[in-house]
Amino acid sequence: MFGIPIRRGGGRGPITGIVGNLFDETPEPFRHAFDLVVSTSVIEHIRDLTGYLEHIQAFLKPEGYFLVDAPAVEGMPQRLFPVPNYFNHEHINYFSKTSLDNLLGGAGMVRVNEEVYAEESGELTLHGLYRLGSAPRPWEKDPSSRQAIAEYFQKIDAAQQGKPSVPALLRDHSRLILWGAGSYAMQILAEYPDLIAHVECFIDNNSTKCGHCIQGKPILLPTALQQQQLPYPILLCAMRNIDDIRRQIAGMGIPNPVYEI
């Protein structure tokens, strides 16, 4: 949390930084002291949304503003990342414009911004600037979330047509190289526990992972494929940048067969 007192006479006053938990008791000097509270990349992770909003309001002046963002459910069908990109253990809330307005409207906040959506890191993001001081309003029905999620899974199923399945790859290849050592690879390993016995190594562009192991299998940098000339097929386990990885493999002159699931 960061408290920023604003000097009314023009210019910005001293900046006071506090490291803490939003759900801690609000420090007395900061209770109802701020014109604006900003919460970015947070609300989709919060289980206790009622408590979250109560603590946000404890910082705000009676007619203060709350700026919040979250991944937009409406963007899922147009941005076909693998399922773990959207549905993972970290994201437990999924918002459309209507459902976000419902939540905050029920807490006495009214939206004041007109530009709602923005493209960020390839995903559609909701942005909401809300003002306190209105009466809680009834919720509106939100058909858009159900429609968007249903359309997303239909398109994901269609996109999988023609791609090899993991069981088929395991039947055809005794050894595989997994490119990707992140949450998508962990999802695949959890779904197919027999896969790890076929893994020769993991490849990842993140140098901080190099030298570590996943279930006893080493994580290597892409240059290891050139240096060690490992002949095994590569299974791409990345949620994003698949096309960039394919171009990287081709640019490095790596001749291994490449599969995407």
C-alpha positions in Angstrom: 0.0 0.0 0.0 1.2 3.5 -0.7 -0.2 6.7 0.8 0.3 9.8 -1.3 -0.9 13.1 0.4 -1.9 15.6 -2.3 -1.1 19.3 -1.7 -4.2 21.3 -2.7 -2.2 24.4 -3.5 -0.6 22.8 -6.5 2.2 20.3 -6.8 2.6 17.0 -5.0 3.5 16.8 -1.3 5.8 14.3 0.3 5.3 10.7 -0.6 4.8 8.2 2.3 5.3 4.5 1.5 3.9 1.8 3.7 4.4 -1.9 3.2 1.5 -3.9 4.5 -1.5 -6.0 3.9 -4.7 -4.4 2.7 -6.6 -6.5 5.2 -4.7 -5.2 8.1 -6.3 -2.5 10.2 -6.1 0.8 8.4 -3.6 3.1 10.1 -5.5 6.0 11.8 -3.7 8.8 9.9 -4.8 7.3 6.6 -8.5 6.6 7.5 -10.7 8.4 4.9 -7.7 10.5 4.0 -7.3 10.0 0.2 -8.9 11.3 -2.9 -7.9 8.2 -4.9 -7.1 4.6 -4.2 -5.5 2.5 -7.1 -5.8 -1.3 -7.2 -4.1 -2.9 -10.2 -3.9 -6.6 -11.0 -5.3 -7.5 -7.6 -9.1 -7.9 -7.5 -9.0 -11.1 -9.6 -7.0 -12.8 -6.9 -9.1 -11.8 -3.9 -11.4 -14.3 -2.2 -13.1 -11.9 0.3 -14.3 -9.2 -2.1 -16.6 -7.7 0.6 -13.7 -7.2 3.0 -11.5 -6.0 0.2 -13.9 -3.2 -0.7 -14.5 -2.3 2.9 -10.8 -1.8 3.4 -10.5 0.2 0.2 -13.3 2.5 1.4 -11.6 2.9 4.7 -8.8 4.8 2.9 -11.1 7.0 0.8 -12.7 10.3 1.5 -16.5 10.3 1.4 -16.6 11.1 -2.3 -13.2 9.7 -3.2 -12.3 7.7 -6.3 -11.3 4.1 -6.8 -9.3 3.0 -9.9 -9.3 -0.7 -10.5 -8.4 -3.1 -13.4 -8.9 -6.8 -14.1 -8.7 -9.2 -17.0 -11.9 -8.9 -19.1 -14.0 -12.0 -19.6 -15.3 -10.5 -22.8 -11.9 -10.7 -24.4 -11.4 -14.5 -23.9 -12.9 -15.7 -27.2 -10.8 -13.3 -29.2 -7.5 -14.1 -27.4 -7.1 -17.9 -27.4 -4.5 -18.6 -24.9 -4.4 -22.1 -23.3 -6.8 -22.8 -20.6 -4.3 -22.3 -17.7 -3.7 -18.7 -18.8 -7.2 -17.8 -17.7 -8.3 -20.5 -15.3 -5.5 -21.1 -12.8 -5.0 -21.3 -9.1 -4.2 -17.6 -8.9 -7.2 -16.1 -10.7 -10.3 -16.9 -8.7 -12.6 -14.0 -9.9 -13.7 -13.4 -13.5 -15.2 -10.0 -14.4 -17.1 -8.5 -17.3 -17.9 -4.8 -17.3 -21.4 -5.6 -16.0 -20.2 -7.9 -13.2 -17.5 -5.4 -12.1 -20.1 -2.6 -12.1 -22.5 -4.9 -10.1 -19.9 -5.6 -7.5 -18.8 -2.0 -7.0 -22.3 -0.6 -7.4 -23.4 -2.8 -4.6 -20.8 -1.1 -2.4 -22.0 2.4 -3.3 -19.6 3.2 -6.1 -20.6 4.5 -9.5 -18.5 4.2 -12.7 -17.4 7.6 -14.1 -15.0 6.6 -17.0 -16.2 5.9 -20.5 -13.2 4.1 -21.9 -13.6 0.7 -20.4 -11.3 -1.7 -22.2 -7.6 -1.7 -23.1 -5.2 -4.1 -24.7 -2.4 -5.1 -22.3 0.2 -7.9 -22.9 -2.1 -9.4 -25.6 -5.1 -9.6 -23.3 -8.2 -7.4 -22.9 -8.3 -5.6 -19.6 -11.2 -3.9 -17.8 -10.5 -0.4 -16.4 -12.9 1.2 -14.0 -12.8 4.6 -12.3 -15.5 4.7 -9.6 -16.7 7.4 -7.3 -18.0 6.9 -3.8 -21.1 8.5 -2.4 -23.9 6.9 -4.3 -26.5 4.6 -2.9 -26.0 0.9 -3.5 -27.8 -0.1 -6.7 -29.5 -3.4 -7.7 -27.4 -5.9 -9.7 -28.0 -6.2 -13.5 -28.2 -9.5 -15.2 -24.9 -10.4 -16.8 -25.3 -12.8 -19.7 -22.0 -11.7 -21.3 -19.7 -13.7 -19.0 -21.4 -17.1 -19.6 -21.5 -16.4 -23.4 -17.9 -15.4 -23.6 -16.6 -18.4 -21.6 -18.8 -20.8 -23.6 -17.5 -19.3 -26.8 -13.9 -19.4 -25.6 -14.1 -23.2 -24.8 -15.8 -23.9 -28.2 -13.0 -22.1 -30.0 -10.3 -23.9 -27.9 -11.8 -27.3 -28.7 -11.8 -26.3 -32.4 -8.2 -25.1 -32.2 -7.2 -28.5 -30.8 -8.4 -30.4 -33.8 -5.5 -31.8 -35.7 -3.0 -31.3 -32.9 -1.4 -34.4 -31.5 -2.5 -35.6 -28.0 0.0 -36.2 -25.2 -0.9 -40.0 -25.1 -0.2 -40.3 -28.8 3.1 -38.6 -28.4 4.0 -40.9 -25.6 3.2 -43.9 -27.7 5.3 -42.7 -30.6 8.3 -41.2 -28.7 10.3 -42.7 -25.8 12.0 -39.3 -25.1 10.8 -35.8 -25.4 12.1 -32.3 -24.7 9.6 -29.9 -23.0 10.0 -26.3 -24.0 8.6 -24.3 -21.2 9.1 -24.6 -17.4 6.2 -22.5 -16.2 2.6 -22.9 -15.1 1.4 -24.4 -18.4 4.1 -27.2 -18.2 3.1 -27.9 -14.6 -0.6 -28.2 -15.7 0.4 -30.6 -18.5 2.5 -32.7 -16.1 -0.3 -32.8 -13.6 -2.8 -33.9 -16.3 -0.5 -36.5 -17.7 1.7 -37.9 -14.9 3.3 -40.5 -17.2 4.8 -37.7 -19.2 7.6 -36.9 -16.9 9.2 -40.4 -17.4 9.6 -39.5 -21.1 11.1 -36.1 -20.5 14.8 -35.7 -21.3 15.0 -32.1 -20.1 13.1 -28.8 -20.0 14.1 -25.8 -22.1 13.3 -22.2 -21.0 14.5 -18.8 -22.1 14.4 -17.6 -18.4 18.0 -17.9 -17.3 17.0 -17.8 -13.6 15.4 -21.2 -14.1 18.5 -22.7 -15.7 20.3 -25.2 -13.4 17.2 -26.1 -11.5 15.2 -29.3 -11.9 11.5 -30.3 -12.2 10.9 -33.8 -10.8 14.6 -34.6 -11.3 14.7 -33.4 -14.9 17.1 -30.4 -15.6 16.0 -27.0 -17.0 18.4 -25.8 -19.7 18.7 -22.8 -21.9 17.9 -23.1 -25.6 21.6 -23.0 -26.5 21.9 -26.5 -24.9 20.0 -27.9 -27.8 22.8 -26.7 -30.1 25.6 -27.6 -27.8 24.4 -31.1 -26.8 22.6 -31.8 -30.1 19.8 -33.6 -28.3 17.8 -35.4 -31.1 14.5 -35.7 -29.3 11.2 -34.1 -30.4 10.3 -30.8 -28.8 6.9 -30.4 -27.1 6.0 -26.7 -26.7 4.4 -26.0 -23.3 4.1 -22.3 -23.4 0.9 -20.3 -22.9 2.1 -17.5 -25.1 4.6 -16.6 -27.7 4.3 -20.0 -29.5 5.0 -18.4 -32.9 8.1 -16.5 -31.4 9.4 -19.8 -30.0 9.0 -21.5 -33.4 10.9 -18.7 -35.1 13.6 -18.9 -32.4 14.0 -22.7 -33.0 14.2 -22.2 -36.8 16.6 -19.3 -36.4 18.9 -21.4 -34.2 18.9 -24.1 -36.9 17.6 -26.7 -34.5 16.3 -29.6 -36.6 14.2 -31.4 -34.0 10.6 -32.1 -34.7 8.3 -29.6 -32.9 4.9 -30.4 -31.5 2.3 -28.1 -30.0 -0.6 -29.2 -27.8 
